[in-house]
């Protein structure tokens, strides 16, 4: 039966920096990460310091959770495609290396030796692998800073930095801002705000009880009772600690990378379970895969039916689906019987099965049909189809969704088919702040999301993103 679930032809390379034992959320996030670890090539797990854990690192906290994982990995493997098995506990233990037990920039300097964790990161950055290396940071960044400082004068330093992808949970020591100042071209996702003002950050939308979001974000699946029932079960769940401040504040770093058909890691402005981010420096508009990406907003209809527009909504809008998804995986840890637990739908659109986006050019003023009728559920569950336009990723001229053309979406055949009318070039290929008006040959991409949910318990959802580029067949200009 596992041959019927999604497979992952390519995997992100992931290197974790964590101030584990500082508070419970790092341990919670690592428990969740392990249940998705068959989607990644995990190349390092390095305990670090942070502003909250300044003078020690705690590899024992990582090993303790791997002990729980070791008891359930065989069950987990019974629920995933055979081409994408979970990593062995032994392989994970071998890549747990300690960072420097000092705060921030105290670990960075010409005469300061690299820690074991920094040595491992340097090795992985210099590896002969064409894929980017994602350094996801749950604490301080001095392990990364020390490596970048060490290689700064090497001839290949620029090439190494070009393969680096960073997603940090705000700045938790003084080395993150230093990295961005020294090498502003590094792909670096990070919320920026005043010290300790975490409620201002996008990532807090995973679980934080922010007053401005009350009535919008559904909190029913982040309560202690719900977590105890759904996450704190079995040998791995026994390693999942109670919430102290907010549940899993570090988890958005890898929710962003999860392969479920929604996000594209190289495009932070597209949005995913890990949030949505846009370039800080407007000069990066032409090259969105480089530079500092920070918080931006989505307009979302909340639980109370009202509109909410802020950066936290780019995360909490997906909360019920990513909570259900993890809950299902924790059920996997309890049994090797495929028939007793739930698995996500497998989407096929216009004959293409897979998790990558569908790109298509369409003449302005014409129409196109998308057919998802061959989509299926590995468990035979009934499926519900929802197609909708995600406007914010299309706002590439002003950054605001008012500039985006609203598409006419006509759903047929019980939701399995979609007819899309592409408006004329004057609406879809126009430079919105141009006097006199002018048109482009290719308009800004228009994003449609297909969500397919089953009726299993817990309910699981898969996605497919369709990216339509409207074409002006009456010529026009090449660029904005």
C-alpha positions in Angstrom: 0.0 0.0 0.0 2.9 2.4 0.6 3.4 2.6 -3.2 0.2 4.6 -3.4 1.3 7.5 -1.3 3.3 10.5 -2.5 7.1 10.1 -3.1 9.8 12.8 -3.0 12.1 12.6 -6.0 14.3 15.4 -4.6 14.9 16.2 -0.9 16.1 19.5 0.7 19.4 19.3 2.5 18.8 20.5 6.0 21.2 21.5 8.8 19.6 22.4 12.2 20.9 24.8 14.7 19.0 24.6 18.0 19.2 26.1 21.5 17.5 23.0 22.8 16.6 22.8 26.6 16.4 26.6 26.6 12.6 26.1 26.8 10.3 23.2 25.7 9.6 24.5 22.1 12.9 23.3 20.5 12.2 19.7 21.8 8.6 19.9 20.5 9.8 21.1 17.1 12.4 18.3 16.9 9.7 15.7 17.7 7.7 17.0 14.8 10.7 17.3 12.5 11.5 13.7 12.9 8.1 12.6 11.7 8.8 14.5 8.4 12.5 13.5 8.2 11.9 11.1 5.3 11.3 14.2 3.2 14.7 15.7 4.0 18.4 14.9 3.9 19.3 15.9 7.4 23.0 16.8 7.4 23.6 18.2 10.9 21.9 18.8 14.2 23.9 21.3 16.2 23.0 22.4 19.7 23.8 26.1 20.1 23.6 29.0 22.5 21.2 31.9 22.3 20.2 35.0 24.2 18.2 32.6 26.5 20.9 30.0 26.8 24.2 31.9 26.8 26.9 29.6 28.3 26.1 26.0 27.5 24.9 23.7 24.7 22.8 20.6 25.2 23.4 17.7 22.8 21.9 15.4 25.3 18.5 17.0 24.7 18.7 16.0 21.0 19.9 12.4 21.8 17.0 11.9 24.2 14.4 12.6 21.5 16.3 10.4 19.1 15.9 7.6 21.7 12.2 8.0 21.4 12.3 8.1 17.6 14.3 4.8 17.6 11.4 3.0 19.1 8.9 4.1 16.4 10.9 4.4 13.2 9.9 1.0 11.9 6.3 1.9 12.3 6.8 5.2 10.5 8.4 3.4 7.6 5.2 1.4 7.1 3.4 4.5 6.1 5.7 6.2 3.5 6.8 5.4 0.0 9.5 2.8 0.0 11.8 5.1 -2.0 11.8 7.6 0.8 12.5 5.8 4.1 13.1 7.5 7.4 16.8 8.0 8.5 18.1 5.5 10.9 18.6 6.6 14.5 22.3 5.8 14.2 22.7 8.1 11.2 21.0 10.9 13.1 23.1 10.4 16.2 26.2 10.6 14.1 25.4 14.1 13.0 24.7 15.6 16.4 27.7 17.9 17.1 28.0 20.5 19.8 28.3 24.2 18.9 30.4 26.6 20.9 29.2 27.2 24.5 29.6 31.0 24.3 27.3 33.7 23.3 27.0 35.1 19.8 30.0 36.8 18.3 32.3 35.5 21.1 32.5 32.4 18.9 33.7 34.3 15.8 37.3 35.4 15.2 40.6 34.7 13.5 42.1 33.0 16.6 38.9 31.3 17.8 38.8 27.6 16.9 35.7 26.2 15.2 33.4 24.0 17.3 32.6 20.5 16.3 29.2 21.8 15.0 30.9 24.5 13.0 33.4 22.0 11.5 30.5 19.8 10.4 28.7 22.8 8.9 31.8 23.8 7.0 32.2 20.2 5.7 28.6 20.2 4.5 28.8 23.6 2.8 32.0 22.5 1.0 30.5 19.2 -0.1 30.3 18.4 -3.8 26.5 18.6 -3.9 24.7 21.0 -6.3 21.7 21.3 -4.0 21.3 24.3 -1.7 22.0 23.7 2.0 19.1 24.9 4.2 20.4 26.1 7.6 17.3 26.3 9.8 18.0 28.2 13.0 16.0 27.7 16.3 18.5 29.6 18.5 21.6 31.7 17.8 23.5 31.8 14.6 27.1 31.9 15.8 27.9 28.4 14.4 27.0 29.8 10.9 28.8 33.1 11.6 32.0 31.4 12.6 32.0 29.3 9.4 31.3 32.3 7.1 34.1 34.2 8.9 36.5 31.3 8.5 36.0 31.0 4.7 35.7 34.7 3.9 39.0 34.9 2.0 38.8 31.6 0.2 38.4 31.9 -3.6 35.3 29.7 -3.5 33.7 31.7 -0.6 31.1 33.4 -2.9 30.1 30.1 -4.5 29.7 28.6 -1.0 27.5 31.4 0.1 25.4 31.2 -3.0 24.4 27.6 -2.0 23.3 28.7 1.4 19.7 29.1 2.4 18.9 30.4 5.9 15.6 30.5 7.8 16.0 31.8 11.4 13.4 32.3 14.1 14.1 36.0 14.5 17.5 37.0 15.8 18.5 35.2 19.0 22.0 36.4 19.3 24.1 39.2 17.9 25.6 37.3 15.0 22.5 37.2 12.7 22.5 40.9 12.0 26.3 40.7 11.5 25.9 38.0 8.9 23.3 40.0 6.9 25.5 43.2 7.1 28.6 41.4 6.0 27.0 39.4 3.2 23.7 40.9 2.2 23.4 38.6 -0.8 22.8 35.5 1.3 19.3 34.0 1.0 18.1 34.8 4.6 14.5 34.6 5.9 14.2 36.3 9.2 11.6 38.4 11.0 13.1 41.6 12.3 11.7 43.5 15.3 12.7 44.9 18.6 14.5 42.7 21.1 12.1 40.1 22.7 9.1 41.5 20.7 8.4 38.1 19.3 4.6 38.7 19.1 5.5 41.0 16.2 7.0 38.1 14.2 5.3 36.1 11.5 6.3 32.8 13.0 4.4 33.3 16.2 1.3 32.6 14.1 2.0 28.9 14.6 0.5 29.0 18.1 0.9 32.4 19.8 -2.1 34.0 21.5 -1.8 37.5 20.0 -4.7 39.7 21.0 -5.0 41.2 17.5 -5.6 37.7 16.1 -8.3 36.6 18.5 -11.4 35.7 16.6 -9.4 35.0 13.5 -6.9 32.3 14.4 -8.5 29.0 15.5 -7.0 28.0 18.8 -8.9 24.8 19.3 -5.9 22.7 18.0 -3.2 24.3 20.1 -4.7 23.8 23.6 -2.9 21.7 26.2 -5.7 19.2 26.1 -5.6 18.8 22.3 -1.9 18.5 22.3 -1.9 15.9 25.0 -4.5 13.8 23.1 -2.9 14.1 19.7 0.9 14.7 20.1 1.9 13.3 23.5 1.3 9.7 22.6 3.6 6.7 22.2 7.4 6.6 22.7 8.1 9.7 20.6 5.1 11.6 22.0 6.5 10.9 25.5 9.5 13.1 24.5 7.1 16.0 23.5 7.1 18.3 26.5 4.2 20.5 27.7 4.0 24.0 26.3 5.5 26.7 28.4 5.2 29.9 26.3 4.0 29.0 22.8 3.8 25.7 21.0 6.7 24.9 18.6 7.9 28.4 17.8 10.8 27.0 15.7 8.6 24.7 13.6 7.9 27.2 10.8 11.5 26.8 9.6 10.8 23.3 8.3 7.1 23.7 7.7 8.3 26.0 5.0 10.2 23.1 3.4 7.6 20.4 3.7 6.7 18.9 0.4 2.9 18.9 0.2 2.3 20.7 -3.1 1.8 24.2 -1.6 5.2 26.0 -1.3 8.3 26.5 -3.3 11.3 27.0 -1.0 13.1 29.1 -3.5 10.2 31.6 -3.6 9.5 32.9 -0.1 6.8 35.3 -1.4 4.7 32.4 -2.6 3.6 31.4 0.9 3.5 28.0 2.6 2.8 26.4 5.9 6.0 28.2 7.1 4.6 31.6 6.2 5.2 34.1 3.5 8.1 36.6 3.2 9.2 39.3 0.7 12.6 41.0 0.1 13.6 43.8 2.4 15.6 45.6 -0.2 13.5 46.5 -3.2 16.6 46.1 -5.4 16.2 42.3 -5.0 12.8 42.3 -6.9 14.6 41.1 -10.0 16.4 38.3 -8.1 14.0 37.1 -5.4 16.2 34.1 -4.5 18.8 36.3 -2.8 19.0 38.7 0.1 17.1 39.2 3.3 13.4 38.2 3.2 11.2 39.5 6.1 7.6 39.5 7.2 4.7 40.5 4.9 1.0 40.2 5.2 -1.9 38.1 3.9 -5.5 39.0 4.1 -7.4 36.1 5.6 -11.0 35.4 6.5 -10.8 34.4 10.2 -12.8 31.9 12.2 -15.3 34.7 13.0 -15.9 35.5 9.4 -14.0 38.8 9.5 -10.9 39.9 7.6 -7.5 39.8 9.2 -4.4 41.2 7.5 -1.0 40.7 9.1 2.2 38.6 8.8 1.1 36.1 11.5 -1.9 35.2 9.3 0.5 33.9 6.7 1.2 31.0 9.2 -2.0 30.6 11.2 -4.2 30.4 8.1 -2.8 26.8 7.6 -2.9 25.9 11.3 -5.6 23.3 11.3 -4.2 21.5 8.4 -0.6 21.3 9.6 -1.8 20.3 13.1 -3.9 17.5 11.7 -1.1 16.4 9.5 1.3 16.0 12.5 -1.4 14.3 14.5 -1.8 11.7 11.7 2.0 11.1 11.8 1.9 10.6 15.5 -0.7 7.9 14.9 1.7 6.3 12.4 4.2 6.0 15.2 1.8 3.7 17.1 1.2 1.0 14.4 2.7 -0.6 11.3 -0.8 -1.4 10.0 -1.4 0.9 7.0 -5.2 0.3 7.2 -5.6 1.7 10.7 -4.4 5.2 10.1 -4.9 8.0 7.6 -2.7 9.2 4.7 -2.9 12.3 2.6 -4.6 12.4 -0.9 -2.5 12.2 -4.0 -3.3 15.0 -6.5 -3.1 14.7 -10.3 -3.9 17.7 -12.4 -4.1 17.5 -16.2 -2.4 14.2 -16.2 0.5 15.3 -14.0 1.0 13.6 -10.6 3.5 15.2 -8.2 4.1 17.9 -5.7 5.7 20.6 -7.8 3.8 23.6 -9.1 2.2 23.6 -12.6 3.5 26.5 -14.7 1.5 27.5 -17.8 1.4 30.5 -20.2 -2.1 31.5 -21.3 -3.1 34.3 -23.7 -4.8 37.2 -22.0 -8.5 37.2 -22.8 -8.7 33.4 -23.2 -9.7 30.5 -21.0 -8.2 27.3 -19.7 -9.5 24.2 -18.0 -7.8 22.1 -15.2 -8.8 18.6 -14.5 -8.1 16.9 -11.2 -10.5 14.0 -11.6 -7.7 11.4 -11.4 -6.8 12.5 -7.9 -7.2 9.7 -5.3 -6.9 8.8 -1.7 -4.6 6.0 -0.6 -7.1 4.9 2.0 -10.2 5.1 -0.3 -11.6 8.1 1.6 -14.1 10.5 0.0 -12.4 13.7 -1.2 -13.4 17.4 -1.2 -11.9 19.8 -3.8 -11.4 23.5 -3.2 -9.9 25.9 -5.8 -9.0 29.4 -4.9 -6.9 32.3 -6.0 -3.9 33.2 -3.8 -3.6 36.9 -4.6 -0.7 38.1 -2.5 2.1 36.2 -4.3 1.0 37.9 -7.5 1.5 41.4 -6.0 5.0 41.8 -7.5 4.7 45.5 -8.6 3.5 47.2 -5.4 3.5 44.5 -2.8 -0.3 45.0 -2.2 -3.0 42.6 -3.4 -5.2 45.5 -4.8 -3.0 45.4 -7.9 -3.9 41.8 -8.7 -6.5 40.8 -11.2 -9.3 38.8 -9.7 -9.8 35.6 -11.8 -13.2 34.1 -12.7 -13.1 30.6 -11.3 -15.8 28.2 -12.4 -15.8 24.8 -10.7 -17.6 21.8 -12.2 -18.0 18.1 -11.8 -18.2 18.0 -8.0 -15.2 20.3 -7.7 -12.8 18.1 -9.8 -12.6 20.5 -12.7 -11.9 24.2 -13.0 -12.5 26.6 -15.8 -10.5 29.9 -15.6 -11.2 33.0 -17.6 -8.0 35.1 -18.0 -9.0 38.8 -18.4 -7.7 40.9 -21.2 -4.2 42.3 -21.3 -5.2 45.7 -20.1 -5.9 44.1 -16.7 -3.5 41.2 -16.5 -0.4 42.6 -18.3 -0.6 46.3 -17.3 2.1 48.2 -15.4 -0.2 49.5 -12.6 1.6 52.7 -11.8 2.3 53.9 -15.4 1.2 57.2 -17.0 0.5 56.9 -19.8 -0.6 53.3 -19.4 1.7 50.6 -20.9 1.5 46.9 -21.3 4.0 44.1 -20.8 4.5 41.1 -23.0 4.2 38.8 -19.9 2.0 39.8 -17.0 2.7 39.0 -13.4 2.0 35.3 -12.6 -1.4 34.5 -11.2 -1.5 31.8 -8.5 -4.3 29.3 -8.0 -4.3 26.8 -5.2 -6.1 23.4 -5.3 -6.8 21.9 -1.9 -7.9 18.3 -1.7 -9.1 17.1 1.7 -10.2 13.6 2.7 -12.8 12.6 5.2 -10.5 10.5 7.3 -9.5 11.1 11.0 -7.7 13.3 11.3 -8.7 15.0 8.1 -5.7 15.4 5.8 -5.1 17.9 3.0 -2.8 17.9 -0.1 -2.2 20.8 -2.4 -1.3 21.7 -6.0 -0.2 25.2 -7.0 -1.0 26.4 -10.5 1.0 29.4 -11.7 -0.5 31.1 -14.8 1.5 33.7 -16.7 -0.8 35.9 -18.9 0.6 36.6 -22.3 -0.1 39.8 -24.2 -0.1 38.6 -27.9 -0.3 42.3 -29.0 3.5 42.8 -28.2 4.1 45.1 -25.3 7.3 45.7 -23.3 9.6 43.0 -21.8 9.8 44.2 -18.2 8.2 46.4 -15.6 
